Amino acid sequence: MSQTRVAIVDDHAIFRAGVAAELKAGVEVIGEASTVREAVSLIAAKQPDVVLLDVHMPDGGGQEVIRQTLTSHPAIKFLALSVSDAPEDVVAIVRAGARGYVTKTISGPDLLDAIERVKQGDAVFSPQLAGFVLDAFSGRMDPEASDAELDLLTPREQEVLRLIARGYLYKEIARRLGISVKTVEAHASSVLRKLQLSTRHELSRWAAERDLID
């Protein structure tokens, strides 16, 4: 049986080299990429079985890679490999289409196992992260109640809400929407106040439970 073909997408060269060294005995690393653009080109050219994907990169991160490639290459599996264990990051990347999410504290053998399981179609998560996904996909919310709460927000506030919930930083949101970072911060504060929430984590969970993260 041929080895699993893996692409590594991360903006830190030293980390990519370390992961490749850990994996070389068990999989075929067919390429590396440090940006969204490089990743999209690599995936189209090499068609890996599994893409190891960082969540946060300067030009959009893992969600953008998935968005630009999953429709045209539906057989490819994505496994997020991130330093972050924040609920909003986990939920957002899974909503985007990742099959799993593990943190960078994972051991080499466990990462190899996660890659093989994702290739076979399993959903794989670091133990401390699984609860976030279960909560987000539990479907416990009342649609009418969530619509009423969403109606409290202006259209721009709803845009900011969705981008925050998808894991974008304030400066990234400002760039995407063509507004200042201070304006983004003002909208975020208004959203938290109107929804009676305290943190980005709570906001992301609120959005995920209402299927607002596309």
N, C-alpha and C positions, 0 to 999 in steps of 0.2 A: 504494500500500500504506500502511495506517495505521501511525502510529508505535507503537513498543513502549511500553506503559504501565508505569511503574515507581513503586513506593512505596519511600520511604527510612525505615528504622527505626534510630534512633540516639538516645542520650540527651543528645547535645551539639548544641544548636541551631545554633551557629556552623558545626560540621562539616556538618550537614545542609544548611545554606544554601550552603556551598561546593560540596558534591557536586551539588546541584540546579543551581547556576550552570554547573558543568562539563558537565552532561548535557543542558542545555536545547536545545542545537542538534541533538541526535541522538535524543532520546527524549521522551516526554511524562511529566513527573513529576506523578502524579495525587494525591499526598498525602504527608504526613510524619507520623511518630509517634515519641514519646520513651519510651514505656513498653510493656510487653507488652499491657496492656489496650487502650491506644490502637491498637496495631498490629493486634490481633485484630479490633477494630471496623472499622478502615480497610480491612483486607483483605476482610472480609465485605461491606462496603458498596460498594467500588470495584472489586474483582476485578482487581487489576493482573496483568500478564503475568509480571513479575519483581519480587521483593521484595529490595532491598538491605538486609542485616540485620547489625547489630552482634552480636558474640558475647556480650559482657558488658554487662549493664545491671542496675541495682539490684534490679529485681523479677523476675529470672529469666533474662533474656537471650534470645538467638536460638533456643536449643533449645526454650524454652517457647513462643515464638511459633509455631514449626513444629508442635510437639505439639498446640497448640490449634486449628490451622487446616488442616493438611495433609489430614486425613481427610475433612473436609467440602468442601475446595476442592483436589482432587488435581491440577488442571491448572496451578496456580500454581507457578512455579519460584522457588527461594530461592538467593540468592548471598550468602555471608558476606563482609562487608567489615570487616576488623578490624585494629587496631594489633598484635594478638598474632600471633606466628608459632610459638607453642608447639604441639608435636605433639598434646597432649591436647585442645586447643581445635579443631584441624583435624579430628581423628578423630571427636570427639564430635558436632560440628555436621553432619558428613557422615553419621554413623550416624543422626542425627535426621531427615535427609531433604534437606539442602542439596545442590544440584547443583554447587556450586563454592565456592572460598574464595580470596579475594585480600586482600592487605594494603593498608593505607591509604597506602602509598608508591606505589601504582599511578598511572600518568598518566591524564588524562582520556580520551584516545583509546583507550588499552588497556582502561579500564573500560567504555567504550561497546562495544568489541568483545566483552568478556567477557559483558556483559549480553545481547547479541544471540546469542552462542553458547549461553548457558544457556537462553534462550528457545527455541532450536531443539532443545534436549535434550542438548546436549553437556555433559560434565563439564569444568570449567575451574578450574585452580589456578595460583597463582603458582609459578614454576619451583622455588623452594626448598622448596615444601610438598608437591609431588607424591609424593616418596619416602615421606613419612609415611603417605599414603593407601595406596600400594602395599604397604607393610609390613603395615599393619593388615588389609588384605583379601587377603593372600597365601594364607591358609588352610593354613599350614604346621604348625599346632600339633596335637599328639596329644590328642584329647578325653579319653582316660582319664587321661593325665598331668595335664591341666589340672584335671580334677575332683578328683584326689587333692590337688593344691595348694590348691584352693578349700576343700576340707574341713578344711584347717588353720585356717580362719578361723571365728569365731563368726558367727551370723546378723547381728548388729549391725555387725561388722567388714566383712561382705560388703556391707551397705547403704552404709557409708561408702566402701568401695572403689569401688562403682559411681558414686556421686555425685562423688567426686574425679575419676574417669576421664571423667565427662561435663562436667568443667570448672567445677564449683561451688567457690566459695571456702569456707574453713572456717566462716565466719560464716553463709553461706547454708545449709550442711549442718546446722549447729546449729539454725537456725530451722526447717528442714524436718523434722528429726527430733525437735525439742523437747528438745534437750540443750544443754549448755554448749559453748562453743568449746574450752575446755580438755579436755573429754571427747572431742570430735572429734579434737583433736590427739593424745590418748592412743591412740585407736583407729587413727589413721593411722600412728603410730609402730609400733604392734603389727603392723599389716598389712605394713609395709615390712620389719620384722624377720623375720616368719614367711616371707615370700616371698623374702627375701634380696635386696631391692631397695634402692636408695639415694635415689631422687628421685621426685617426682610424675610427671615425664616418663616414667621407666621404668615406674612403676605404670600409667600410662594406656596405654602401649604394650602392657604385659602383659595388661591387661583387653581392649583392642581385638583383640588377636590371638586371644583366646579367645571372641570374640563376646559379651562380658559387658556391653557398652554398649547399652542399649535406647533 
